[in-house]
């Protein structure tokens, strides 16, 4: 490996996430100074670009407000042989790179972490508990995703026509060809979606959208259901994509 090549490319899809980026980016820099951090932005109207540049991250304005497109764009620009997709409101555990390297040494090509919420709610802790199990419904982008770049390219990335459930679709395809590791350490995830909606409402929305996905529903159908069921910044951004 070239001494100039980063050990890891961290790709963060974002939309108006300046506040979260201001906390996350310095943490990533402290944890792994040798990483390349790419903020793949969807035309934010806040101070995201200034925050990213101050933290030494690469800021990319993507052509489309679509997380799959943003992540693919970031991956294309990435210089490392290992990619790590991370949400702007999620903090990976300390030593996350060493844990990922250990998984690679075991023979895994991609994988994720468990997660816990930044909340003392016992019922949210129950939700988080199930992310340790190897079931598709227990997965999701909040858990982050590490993957060898050559494997990501072989799978042709995320489907750019997907505006919701793109992470689930990708994992299904990936697992048909490559071993997948669930690292038994926690990403710390924001509970903001639950703060703006009730616990039952969020879980009902997740169940409905996941069921529609498994039934092969159209993206427009899933998007409509998500927007109707939840009040959340993600729903607003999905509205803008229509």
DOMAR-984453 format. One line per 3 residues: for each residue y, z, x of N, C-alpha, C. Coordinates in nm, 4 decimals, always signed. Each point is the difference from the previous one (the first is absolute). Example, Ala and Ser with C-alpha at 12.3 -4.5 7.8 and 13.67 -1.06 7.14 Angstrom:
residues 2
-0.5690 +0.7800 +1.3190 +0.1190 +0.0000 -0.0890 +0.1200 +0.0000 +0.0900; +0.1050 -0.0720 -0.0350 +0.1190 +0.0060 +0.0820 +0.1090 +0.0730 -0.0770
END
This chain:
residues 242
-0.1197 +0.0000 +0.0838 +0.1197 +0.0000 -0.0838 +0.1257 +0.0000 +0.0880; +0.0940 -0.0857 -0.0373 +0.1260 -0.0054 +0.0741 +0.0741 +0.1314 -0.0136; +0.0677 +0.0409 +0.1088 +0.0755 +0.1251 -0.0052 +0.1147 -0.0079 -0.0995
+0.0406 -0.1232 -0.0367 +0.1088 -0.0174 -0.0956 -0.0491 -0.0054 -0.1442; -0.1314 -0.0108 -0.0189 -0.0541 -0.0091 -0.1354 -0.0113 +0.1399 -0.0605; +0.0494 +0.0189 -0.1224 -0.0120 +0.1322 -0.0633 -0.1455 +0.0338 -0.0302
-0.0301 +0.1274 -0.0040 -0.1374 +0.0430 -0.0274 -0.0342 -0.0149 -0.1477; +0.1032 -0.0015 -0.0830 -0.0199 -0.0056 -0.1451 +0.1248 -0.0572 -0.0652; -0.0184 -0.0845 -0.0991 +0.1137 -0.0493 -0.0793 -0.0053 +0.0660 -0.1369
+0.1015 +0.0811 -0.0283 +0.0086 +0.0694 -0.1293 +0.0903 -0.0805 -0.0914; -0.0529 -0.0427 -0.1128 +0.0731 -0.0883 -0.0918 +0.0304 +0.0766 -0.1278; +0.1278 +0.0103 -0.0318 +0.0451 +0.0785 -0.1151 +0.0710 -0.0908 -0.0998
-0.0634 -0.0343 -0.1123 +0.0704 -0.0758 -0.1041 +0.0996 +0.0926 -0.0700; +0.1206 -0.0476 -0.0224 +0.1022 +0.0911 -0.0523 +0.0969 -0.0712 -0.0924; +0.0564 +0.0774 -0.0908 +0.1081 -0.0457 -0.0867 +0.0873 +0.1208 -0.0320
+0.1212 +0.0001 +0.0534 +0.0950 +0.1099 -0.0222 -0.0619 +0.1356 +0.0358; -0.0545 +0.0080 +0.1194 -0.0685 +0.1210 +0.0460 +0.0717 +0.0653 +0.1179; +0.1304 -0.0162 +0.0089 +0.0739 +0.0537 +0.1145 -0.0226 +0.1496 +0.0186
+0.0009 +0.0751 -0.1075 -0.0153 +0.1459 +0.0090 -0.1359 +0.0367 +0.0596; -0.1060 -0.0657 -0.0474 -0.1340 +0.0289 +0.0520 -0.0177 -0.0523 +0.1423; +0.0544 -0.1178 +0.0274 -0.0112 -0.0564 +0.1347 +0.0699 +0.0883 +0.1033
+0.1091 +0.0621 -0.0391 +0.0742 +0.0865 +0.0920 -0.0831 +0.1198 +0.0439; -0.0992 +0.0381 -0.0793 -0.0901 +0.1100 +0.0357 -0.1257 -0.0528 +0.0692; -0.0535 -0.1097 -0.0521 -0.1280 -0.0508 +0.0492 +0.0097 -0.0627 +0.1385
+0.0997 -0.0842 +0.0233 +0.0063 -0.0750 +0.1256 +0.0120 +0.0899 +0.1235; +0.0852 +0.1010 -0.0007 +0.0028 +0.0895 +0.1170 -0.1334 +0.0726 +0.0207; -0.0671 +0.0346 -0.1081 -0.1313 +0.0650 +0.0107 -0.0998 -0.0930 +0.0686
-0.0022 -0.1267 -0.0404 -0.0916 -0.0961 +0.0610 +0.0322 -0.0197 +0.1472; +0.1276 -0.0033 +0.0339 +0.0410 -0.0186 +0.1390 -0.0420 +0.1182 +0.0868; +0.0099 +0.1207 -0.0574 -0.0439 +0.1189 +0.0740 -0.1518 +0.0013 +0.0157
-0.0691 -0.0354 -0.1047 -0.1465 +0.0036 +0.0012 -0.0604 -0.1050 +0.0918; +0.0583 -0.1192 -0.0008 -0.0585 -0.1093 +0.0771 +0.1102 -0.0887 +0.0572; +0.0580 +0.0396 +0.1117 +0.1093 -0.0775 +0.0610 -0.0402 -0.1432 +0.0344
-0.1290 -0.0240 +0.0224 -0.0448 -0.1336 +0.0383 -0.0262 -0.0936 -0.1155; +0.0351 +0.0429 -0.1194 -0.0238 -0.0843 -0.1177 +0.1180 -0.0922 -0.0276; -0.0311 -0.1146 -0.0577 +0.1016 -0.0884 -0.0559 +0.0114 +0.0336 -0.1477
+0.1207 +0.0255 -0.0481 +0.0213 +0.0329 -0.1409 +0.0798 -0.1127 -0.0649; -0.0562 -0.0571 -0.1050 +0.0623 -0.1122 -0.0703 +0.0270 +0.0403 -0.1445; +0.1253 -0.0061 -0.0405 +0.0364 +0.0221 -0.1394 +0.0143 -0.1374 -0.0652
-0.0939 -0.0309 -0.0887 +0.0011 -0.1285 -0.0708 +0.0699 +0.0230 -0.1333; +0.1262 -0.0365 -0.0050 +0.0882 +0.0399 -0.1094 +0.0153 -0.1095 -0.1057; +0.0123 +0.0442 -0.1248 +0.0122 -0.0928 -0.1131 +0.1426 -0.0008 -0.0539
+0.0949 -0.0380 +0.0848 +0.1395 -0.0153 -0.0420 +0.0606 +0.1314 -0.0499; -0.0154 +0.1059 +0.0781 +0.0565 +0.1299 -0.0377 +0.1518 -0.0059 -0.0087; +0.0539 +0.0842 -0.0877 +0.1449 +0.0084 -0.0178 +0.0560 +0.1302 +0.0565
-0.0844 +0.0777 +0.0671 +0.0473 +0.1257 +0.0575 +0.0160 -0.0143 +0.1520; -0.0102 +0.1088 +0.0725 +0.0214 -0.0006 +0.1444 -0.1296 -0.0143 +0.0802; -0.1010 -0.0588 -0.0593 -0.1307 -0.0104 +0.0653 +0.0071 -0.0693 +0.1360
+0.0735 -0.1085 +0.0076 +0.0074 -0.0752 +0.1260 +0.0629 +0.0847 +0.1097; +0.1085 +0.0677 -0.0302 +0.0675 +0.0829 +0.0990 -0.0900 +0.1152 +0.0445; -0.0710 +0.0588 -0.0942 -0.0916 +0.1100 +0.0317 -0.1120 -0.0492 +0.0920
-0.0557 -0.1162 -0.0319 -0.1089 -0.0563 +0.0805 +0.0472 -0.0308 +0.1413; +0.1147 -0.0625 +0.0118 +0.0519 -0.0362 +0.1320 +0.0319 +0.1232 +0.0836; +0.0541 +0.1026 -0.0622 +0.0304 +0.1237 +0.0710 -0.1260 +0.0642 +0.0561
-0.1105 -0.0139 -0.0741 -0.1269 +0.0600 +0.0418 -0.0783 -0.0889 +0.0960; +0.0546 -0.1179 +0.0314 -0.0677 -0.0900 +0.0924 -0.1090 -0.0838 -0.0626; -0.0003 -0.0089 -0.1324 -0.0999 -0.0815 -0.0694 +0.0489 -0.1436 -0.0154
-0.0924 -0.0904 -0.0171 +0.0323 -0.1390 -0.0306 +0.0185 -0.0123 -0.1504; +0.1100 -0.0583 -0.0426 +0.0310 -0.0139 -0.1428 -0.0087 -0.1472 -0.0378; -0.0848 -0.0306 -0.0973 -0.0193 -0.1370 -0.0449 +0.0364 -0.0105 -0.1480
+0.0908 -0.0899 -0.0322 +0.0314 -0.0256 -0.1410 -0.0948 -0.1077 -0.0517; -0.0834 +0.0361 -0.0935 -0.1018 -0.0924 -0.0508 +0.0573 -0.0889 -0.1097; -0.0606 -0.1155 -0.0117 +0.0510 -0.1010 -0.0936 -0.0269 +0.0374 -0.1454
-0.0951 +0.0890 -0.0224 -0.0420 +0.0306 -0.1365 -0.0195 +0.1490 -0.0177; +0.0390 +0.0516 -0.1166 -0.0209 +0.1393 -0.0329 -0.1428 +0.0173 -0.0503; -0.0898 +0.0128 +0.0939 -0.1435 +0.0069 -0.0318 -0.0684 +0.0706 +0.1163
-0.0650 +0.1130 -0.0268 -0.0558 +0.0796 +0.1090 -0.1032 -0.0771 +0.0809; -0.0818 -0.0819 -0.0670 -0.1001 -0.0786 +0.0729 +0.0676 -0.0958 +0.0975; +0.1044 -0.0666 -0.0445 +0.0750 -0.0917 +0.0858 +0.0658 +0.0763 +0.1134
+0.0571 +0.1152 -0.0300 +0.0659 +0.0811 +0.1023 -0.0986 +0.0418 +0.1088; -0.1169 +0.0468 -0.0404 -0.0991 +0.0440 +0.0980 -0.0534 -0.1169 +0.0823; -0.0213 -0.1133 -0.0648 -0.0445 -0.1191 +0.0739 +0.1056 -0.0449 +0.0995
+0.1265 +0.0067 -0.0397 +0.1095 -0.0394 +0.0887 +0.0065 +0.0924 +0.1205; -0.0125 +0.1299 -0.0242 +0.0002 +0.0952 +0.1093 -0.1159 -0.0209 +0.0953; -0.1185 -0.0280 -0.0566 -0.1193 -0.0228 +0.0826 +0.0154 -0.1240 +0.0869
+0.0639 -0.1023 -0.0530 +0.0205 -0.1237 +0.0754 +0.0890 +0.0239 +0.1215; +0.0956 +0.0909 -0.0147 +0.0931 +0.0297 +0.1091 -0.0550 +0.1037 +0.0974; -0.1055 +0.0696 -0.0394 -0.0526 +0.1101 +0.0801 -0.0544 -0.0476 +0.1342
+0.0238 +0.0786 +0.1037 -0.0426 -0.0364 +0.1355 -0.1289 +0.0692 +0.0428; -0.0355 +0.1107 -0.0637 -0.1190 +0.0755 +0.0396 -0.1269 -0.0629 -0.0568; -0.1122 +0.0372 +0.0571 -0.1309 -0.0472 -0.0479 -0.0531 +0.0855 -0.1140
+0.0725 +0.1074 -0.0301 -0.0405 +0.0920 -0.1065 +0.1178 +0.0213 -0.0937; -0.0228 -0.0176 -0.1294 +0.1043 +0.0137 -0.1014 -0.0210 +0.1284 -0.0795; +0.1116 +0.0569 -0.0440 -0.0059 +0.1205 -0.0826 +0.1043 -0.0120 -0.1104
-0.0456 -0.0184 -0.1239 +0.0891 -0.0148 -0.1146 +0.0271 +0.1372 -0.0609; +0.1278 +0.0312 -0.0181 +0.0400 +0.1340 -0.0402 +0.1157 -0.0077 -0.0984; -0.0060 +0.0794 -0.1062 +0.1111 +0.0053 -0.0951 +0.1152 +0.0826 +0.0569
+0.1196 -0.0280 -0.0462 +0.1191 +0.0660 +0.0529 +0.0077 +0.1477 -0.0368; -0.0717 +0.0399 -0.1044 +0.0040 +0.1400 -0.0430 -0.1298 +0.0735 +0.0336; -0.0710 -0.0486 +0.1032 -0.1268 +0.0609 +0.0400 +0.0011 +0.0304 +0.1504
-0.0412 +0.1210 +0.0355 -0.0043 +0.0415 +0.1402 -0.1451 +0.0109 +0.0458; -0.0398 -0.0797 +0.0990 -0.1364 +0.0121 +0.0515 -0.0173 +0.1327 +0.0733; -0.1243 +0.0473 +0.0137 -0.0224 +0.1290 +0.0664 +0.0340 -0.0064 +0.1481
+0.0276 +0.1131 +0.0573 +0.0221 +0.0057 +0.1450 -0.1257 -0.0492 +0.0715; +0.0226 -0.0782 +0.1060 -0.1134 -0.0552 +0.0725 -0.0681 -0.1140 -0.0730; +0.0708 -0.0639 -0.0919 -0.0636 -0.1047 -0.0808 -0.0528 -0.1157 +0.0848
+0.0706 -0.0346 +0.1066 -0.0462 -0.1113 +0.0827 -0.1319 +0.0341 +0.0692; -0.0121 +0.1214 +0.0490 -0.1249 +0.0413 +0.0639 -0.1156 -0.0004 -0.1003; +0.0288 +0.0384 -0.1233 -0.1031 +0.0004 -0.1044 -0.0420 -0.1430 -0.0343
+0.0962 -0.0916 -0.0025 -0.0312 -0.1407 -0.0258 -0.0830 -0.0574 +0.1142; +0.0396 +0.0323 +0.1252 -0.0755 -0.0491 +0.1155 -0.1442 +0.0504 -0.0036; -0.0189 +0.1234 -0.0431 -0.1351 +0.0550 -0.0098 -0.0828 -0.0779 -0.1025
+0.0630 -0.0380 -0.1104 -0.0705 -0.0784 -0.1023 -0.0379 -0.1378 +0.0536; +0.0894 -0.0603 +0.0763 -0.0296 -0.1299 +0.0599 -0.1163 +0.0112 +0.0979; -0.0033 +0.1088 +0.0756 -0.1069 +0.0207 +0.0975 -0.1350 +0.0168 -0.0699
+0.0037 +0.0511 -0.1219 -0.1224 +0.0152 -0.0785 -0.0498 -0.1337 -0.0555; +0.0825 -0.1041 +0.0134 -0.0415 -0.1319 -0.0458 +0.0657 -0.0484 -0.1273; +0.0993 +0.0742 -0.0481 +0.0705 -0.0409 -0.1224 +0.1139 -0.0964 +0.0334
+0.0219 -0.0956 -0.0896 +0.1054 -0.0997 +0.0197 +0.1263 +0.0317 -0.0784; -0.0137 +0.0819 -0.1024 +0.1149 +0.0374 -0.0825 -0.0325 +0.1281 -0.0754; +0.1025 +0.0595 -0.0583 -0.0226 +0.1213 -0.0757 +0.1300 +0.0651 -0.0415
-0.0121 +0.1212 -0.0511 +0.1160 +0.0722 -0.0504 -0.0195 +0.1494 +0.0231; +0.0972 +0.0786 -0.0423 -0.0095 +0.1450 +0.0015 -0.0172 +0.0506 -0.1433; -0.0284 +0.1266 -0.0140 +0.0156 +0.0674 -0.1287 +0.1506 +0.0237 -0.0191
+0.0386 +0.0626 -0.1124 +0.1390 +0.0425 -0.0085 +0.0137 +0.1319 -0.0732; +0.1143 +0.0612 +0.0193 +0.0416 +0.1144 -0.0792 +0.1457 -0.0214 -0.0382; +0.0430 +0.0629 -0.1097 +0.1370 -0.0151 -0.0464 +0.0926 +0.1055 +0.0621
+0.1264 -0.0349 +0.0102 +0.1005 +0.0955 +0.0476 +0.0423 +0.0905 -0.1155; -0.0967 +0.0634 -0.0607 +0.0216 +0.0830 -0.1179 -0.1019 +0.1128 +0.0007; +0.0384 +0.1135 -0.0565 -0.0911 +0.1138 -0.0095 -0.0824 -0.0028 -0.1285
+0.0156 -0.1059 -0.0795 -0.0714 -0.0114 -0.1268 -0.1515 -0.0026 +0.0213; -0.0697 +0.0886 -0.0669 -0.1461 +0.0061 +0.0134 -0.0670 -0.1209 -0.0641; +0.0593 -0.0512 -0.1055 -0.0611 -0.1142 -0.0665 +0.0161 -0.1273 +0.0840
+0.1116 -0.0100 +0.0753 +0.0149 -0.1122 +0.0922 -0.0941 +0.0151 +0.1188; -0.0253 +0.1239 +0.0396 -0.0967 +0.0246 +0.1072 -0.1387 -0.0476 -0.0413; -0.0304 +0.0107 -0.1285 -0.1289 -0.0486 -0.0499 -0.0075 -0.1518 +0.0130
+0.1084 -0.0675 -0.0365 +0.0055 -0.1461 +0.0171 -0.0253 -0.0378 +0.1454; +0.0714 +0.0685 +0.0889 -0.0104 -0.0316 +0.1418 -0.1406 +0.0267 +0.0531; -0.0658 +0.1008 -0.0529 -0.1338 +0.0364 +0.0468 -0.0963 -0.1183 -0.0070
+0.0119 -0.0788 -0.1043 -0.0956 -0.1094 -0.0212 +0.0193 -0.1163 +0.0965; +0.1109 -0.0017 +0.0741 +0.0216 -0.1110 +0.0936 -0.0920 +0.0075 +0.1218; -0.0767 +0.1060 +0.0120 -0.0962 +0.0107 +0.1107 -0.1283 -0.0770 -0.0288
-0.0185 -0.0415 -0.1259 -0.1241 -0.0644 -0.0393 +0.0084 -0.1523 +0.0085; -0.1138 -0.0605 +0.0247 -0.0060 -0.1452 +0.0201 -0.0201 -0.0720 -0.1332; +0.1067 -0.0010 -0.0803 +0.0001 -0.0699 -0.1272 +0.1288 -0.0808 -0.0100
-0.0084 -0.1212 -0.0518 +0.1173 -0.0869 -0.0038 +0.1157 +0.0638 -0.0756; -0.0288 +0.0690 -0.1100 +0.1065 +0.0593 -0.0802 +0.0740 +0.1094 +0.0768; -0.0641 +0.0525 +0.1054 +0.0622 +0.1054 +0.0818 +0.0826 -0.0557 +0.1146
+0.0117 -0.1302 +0.0083 +0.0771 -0.0639 +0.1068 +0.1433 -0.0266 -0.0475; +0.0783 -0.0654 +0.0846 +0.1370 -0.0345 -0.0356 +0.0889 -0.0070 +0.1224; +0.1114 -0.0674 -0.0130 +0.0901 -0.0204 +0.1128 +0.0598 +0.1274 +0.0555
+0.0084 +0.1067 -0.0826 +0.0556 +0.1266 +0.0474 -0.0801 +0.0572 +0.1161; -0.1271 -0.0348 +0.0090 -0.0857 +0.0556 +0.1043 +0.0181 -0.0706 +0.1336; +0.0834 -0.1008 +0.0033 +0.0245 -0.0847 +0.1165 -0.1242 -0.0830 +0.0307
+0.0133 -0.0958 +0.0892 -0.1118 -0.0881 +0.0347 +0.0121 -0.0426 +0.1451; -0.1026 +0.0274 +0.0795 -0.0035 -0.0532 +0.1361 -0.1009 -0.1135 +0.0043; +0.0277 -0.1009 +0.0822 -0.0878 -0.1155 +0.0068 +0.0277 -0.0783 +0.1286
-0.1049 -0.0490 +0.0613 +0.0175 -0.0864 +0.1161 +0.0725 -0.1271 -0.0442; +0.0942 -0.0447 +0.0818 +0.0789 -0.1168 -0.0398 -0.0873 -0.1236 -0.0174; -0.0986 -0.0185 +0.0856 -0.0871 -0.1171 -0.0114 -0.0812 +0.0042 -0.1295
-0.0341 +0.1197 -0.0463 -0.0716 +0.0149 -0.1267 +0.0940 -0.0320 -0.1167; +0.1235 +0.0500 +0.0095 +0.0995 -0.0285 -0.1039 +0.0232 -0.1501 -0.0120; +0.0083 -0.0673 +0.1131 +0.0216 -0.1447 -0.0007 -0.1225 -0.0729 -0.0531
-0.1184 +0.0475 +0.0358 -0.1223 -0.0607 -0.0512 -0.0069 +0.0080 -0.1523; +0.0513 +0.1090 -0.0551 +0.0001 +0.0194 -0.1451 +0.1202 -0.0669 -0.0668; +0.0862 -0.0618 +0.0822 +0.1190 -0.0709 -0.0474 +0.0987 +0.0920 -0.0719
+0.0003 +0.1266 +0.0396 +0.0999 +0.0939 -0.0487 -0.0119 +0.0339 -0.1472; +0.1046 +0.0610 -0.0498 +0.0075 +0.0335 -0.1420 +0.0294 -0.1263 -0.0805; -0.0464 -0.0044 -0.1205 +0.0278 -0.1154 -0.0857 +0.1466 +0.0029 -0.0419
+0.0736 -0.1021 +0.0387 +0.1444 -0.0026 -0.0247 +0.0343 -0.0227 -0.1472; -0.0990 -0.0372 -0.0814 +0.0252 -0.0164 -0.1428 -0.0235 +0.1307 -0.0753; -0.0371 +0.1052 +0.0719 -0.0210 +0.1304 -0.0620 +0.1266 +0.0841 +0.0132
+0.0479 +0.0526 -0.1116 +0.1170 +0.0868 +0.0009 -0.0367 +0.1436 -0.0344; -0.1253 +0.0227 -0.0303 -0.0510 +0.1330 -0.0293 -0.1495 -0.0012 +0.0297; -0.0534 +0.1134 +0.0464 -0.1428 +0.0138 +0.0327 -0.0425 -0.0868 +0.1185
+0.0973 -0.0411 +0.0815 -0.0329 -0.0853 +0.1145 -0.0857 +0.0733 +0.1028; +0.0187 +0.1304 +0.0125 -0.0780 +0.0772 +0.0965 -0.1464 +0.0126 -0.0421; -0.0237 +0.0157 -0.1306 -0.1367 +0.0085 -0.0507 -0.0731 -0.1332 +0.0190
+0.0680 -0.1083 -0.0336 -0.0614 -0.1322 +0.0155 -0.0344 -0.0267 +0.1459; +0.0882 +0.0419 +0.0899 -0.0240 -0.0229 +0.1422 -0.1206 +0.0800 +0.0481; -0.0081 +0.1254 -0.0397 -0.1113 +0.0848 +0.0431 -0.1337 -0.0542 -0.0503
-0.0035 -0.0491 -0.1219 -0.1238 -0.0573 -0.0532 -0.0462 -0.1164 +0.0866; +0.0930 -0.0892 +0.0342 -0.0356 -0.1145 +0.0842 -0.0416 +0.0442 +0.1394; +0.0767 +0.0931 +0.0560 -0.0254 +0.0435 +0.1374 -0.1362 +0.0645 +0.0149
-0.0382 +0.0812 -0.0974 -0.1244 +0.0751 +0.0114 -0.1243 -0.0872 -0.0138; +0.0185 -0.1207 -0.0462 -0.1133 -0.0924 -0.0063 -0.0402 -0.0494 +0.1385; +0.0935 +0.0113 +0.0960 -0.0256 -0.0520 +0.1345 +0.0068 +0.1053 +0.1095
+0.0768 +0.1064 -0.0235 +0.0274 +0.0941 +0.1075 -0.0211 +0.1448 -0.0454; -0.0450 +0.0870 +0.0927 -0.0175 +0.1426 -0.0329 +0.1342 +0.0689 -0.0186; +0.0059 +0.0899 -0.0970 +0.1239 +0.0655 -0.0407 -0.0145 +0.1502 +0.0174
+0.0971 +0.0633 +0.0658 -0.0051 +0.1426 +0.0310 +0.1054 +0.0778 -0.0781; -0.0417 +0.1085 -0.0641 +0.0942 +0.0938 -0.0606 +0.0118 +0.1191 +0.0952; +0.1102 +0.0081 +0.0717 +0.0205 +0.1081 +0.0960 +0.0320 +0.1279 -0.0767
-0.0719 +0.1072 +0.0309 +0.0133 +0.1236 -0.0761 +0.1150 +0.0879 +0.0498; +0.1182 -0.0603 -0.0005 +0.1269 +0.0692 +0.0245 +0.1006 -0.0562 -0.0999; +0.1067 +0.0752 -0.0252 +0.0885 -0.0331 -0.1107 +0.1332 -0.0624 +0.0394
+0.0341 -0.1087 -0.0688 +0.1366 -0.0498 -0.0031 +0.0756 +0.0846 -0.1020; +0.1231 +0.0390 +0.0324 +0.0819 +0.0778 -0.0930 +0.0835 -0.0966 -0.0837; -0.0259 -0.0016 -0.1296 +0.0571 -0.1001 -0.0904 +0.1001 +0.0641 -0.0953
+0.1084 -0.0703 -0.0273 +0.1001 +0.0482 -0.0944 -0.0571 +0.0067 -0.1421; +0.0367 +0.1062 -0.0699 -0.0414 +0.0164 -0.1403 +0.1093 -0.0469 -0.0953; +0.0926 -0.0829 +0.0492 +0.1165 -0.0366 -0.0822 -0.0374 -0.0692 -0.1300
-0.1079 -0.0790 +0.0011 -0.0414 -0.0681 -0.1232 -0.0391 +0.1013 -0.1073; -0.0631 +0.1091 +0.0430 -0.0413 +0.1037 -0.0945 +0.1187 +0.0832 -0.0466; +0.1037 +0.0100 +0.0825 +0.1184 +0.0760 -0.0379 +0.0803 -0.0733 -0.1076
-0.0086 -0.1330 -0.0001 +0.0743 -0.0787 -0.0979 -0.0814 -0.0273 -0.1260; -0.1279 +0.0299 +0.0054 -0.0900 -0.0184 -0.1134 -0.0917 +0.1220 -0.0080; -0.0679 +0.0165 -0.1089 -0.0955 +0.1098 -0.0087 -0.1273 -0.0352 +0.0757
-0.0755 +0.1037 +0.0355 -0.1284 -0.0210 +0.0698 -0.0926 -0.0879 -0.0839; -0.0092 +0.0296 -0.1278 -0.0904 -0.0760 -0.0870 +0.0462 -0.1448 -0.0127; +0.1298 -0.0204 -0.0056 +0.0519 -0.1357 -0.0158 -0.0310 -0.0859 +0.1228
+0.0182 +0.0569 +0.1201 -0.0291 -0.0754 +0.1220 -0.1479 -0.0329 +0.0095; -0.0846 +0.0970 -0.0262 -0.1431 -0.0239 +0.0107 -0.0506 -0.0947 -0.1077; +0.0594 +0.0074 -0.1180 -0.0369 -0.0950 -0.1051 +0.0406 -0.1414 +0.0404
+0.1209 -0.0148 +0.0549 +0.0465 -0.1316 +0.0453 -0.0897 -0.0545 +0.1101; -0.0366 +0.0861 +0.0952 -0.0880 -0.0428 +0.1083 -0.1354 -0.0455 -0.0536; -0.0529 +0.0751 -0.0954 -0.1300 -0.0344 -0.0586 +0.0067 -0.1343 -0.0720
+0.1056 -0.0209 -0.0780 +0.0137 -0.1250 -0.0758 +0.0124 -0.1191 +0.0937; +0.0856 +0.0108 +0.1004 +0.0215 -0.1128 +0.0913 -0.1260 -0.0265 +0.0828; -0.0650 +0.1052 +0.0454 -0.1238 -0.0181 +0.0771 -0.1075 -0.0667 -0.0860
-0.0107 +0.0420 -0.1262 -0.0990 -0.0603 -0.0906 +0.0319 -0.1471 -0.0240; +0.1273 -0.0301 -0.0211 +0.0399 -0.1404 -0.0187 -0.0353 -0.0821 +0.1238; +0.0229 +0.0578 +0.1167 -0.0324 -0.0681 +0.1254 -0.1491 -0.0292 +0.0088
-0.0826 +0.0979 -0.0304 -0.1447 -0.0175 +0.0068 -0.0500 -0.0993 -0.1037; +0.0730 -0.0144 -0.1091 -0.0356 -0.0983 -0.1027 +0.0506 -0.1398 +0.0332; +0.0742 -0.0117 +0.1099 +0.0509 -0.1305 +0.0396 +0.1251 -0.0429 -0.0731
+0.0800 +0.0968 -0.0451 +0.1222 -0.0322 -0.0738 +0.0999 -0.0737 +0.0879; +0.0885 -0.0740 -0.0632 +0.1041 -0.0711 +0.0721 +0.1009 +0.0991 +0.0584; +0.0647 -0.0428 +0.1080 +0.1032 +0.0828 +0.0613 +0.1109 +0.0337 -0.0997
+0.0394 -0.0957 -0.0810 +0.1071 +0.0239 -0.0975 -0.0394 +0.1079 -0.0999; -0.1267 +0.0034 -0.0378 -0.0475 +0.1010 -0.0939 +0.0051 +0.1384 +0.0621; -0.0449 +0.0115 +0.1259 +0.0020 +0.1292 +0.0679 +0.1435 +0.0474 +0.0250
+0.0867 -0.0928 +0.0377 +0.1397 +0.0359 +0.0233 +0.0663 +0.0514 -0.1274; -0.0271 -0.0675 -0.1097 +0.0583 +0.0405 -0.1278 -0.0477 +0.1389 -0.0389; -0.1285 +0.0257 +0.0189 -0.0550 +0.1318 -0.0327 +0.0635 +0.1078 +0.0865
+0.0140 -0.0277 +0.1283 +0.0575 +0.0977 +0.0930 +0.1438 +0.0327 -0.0374; +0.0779 -0.1028 -0.0323 +0.1404 +0.0214 -0.0345 +0.0158 +0.0774 -0.1296; -0.0898 -0.0245 -0.0948 +0.0078 +0.0679 -0.1283 -0.0395 +0.1469 +0.0097
-0.0913 +0.0288 +0.0900 -0.0576 +0.1338 +0.0058 +0.0741 +0.0971 +0.0917; +0.0683 -0.0526 +0.1027 +0.0588 +0.0884 +0.0993 +0.1477 -0.0261 +0.0255; +0.0703 +0.1080 +0.0290 +0.1351 -0.0081 +0.0519 -0.0094 +0.0338 +0.1478
+0.0300 -0.0960 +0.0869 -0.0175 +0.0202 +0.1431 +0.0724 -0.1105 +0.0745; +0.0543 +0.0254 +0.1198 +0.0657 -0.1067 +0.0760 -0.0875 -0.1222 +0.0199; -0.1301 +0.0207 +0.0129 -0.0905 -0.1139 +0.0179 +0.0037 -0.0894 -0.1237
+0.0024 +0.0630 -0.1169 +0.0033 -0.0784 -0.1231 +0.1278 -0.0816 -0.0079; +0.1105 +0.0578 +0.0474 +0.1272 -0.0734 +0.0000 -0.0066 -0.1208 +0.0935; -0.0618 +0.0184 +0.1150 -0.0102 -0.1113 +0.0936 -0.0928 -0.1078 -0.0524
-0.1039 +0.0409 -0.0705 -0.0908 -0.0979 -0.0589 +0.0716 -0.0786 -0.1098; +0.0878 +0.0675 -0.0722 +0.0786 -0.0671 -0.1030 +0.0844 -0.1114 +0.0626; +0.0557 +0.0281 +0.1157 +0.0869 -0.0977 +0.0676 -0.0776 -0.1200 +0.0473
-0.1311 +0.0123 +0.0160 -0.0800 -0.1112 +0.0490 -0.0326 -0.1003 -0.1104; +0.0132 +0.0419 -0.1262 -0.0434 -0.0855 -0.1106 +0.0882 -0.1213 -0.0186
END
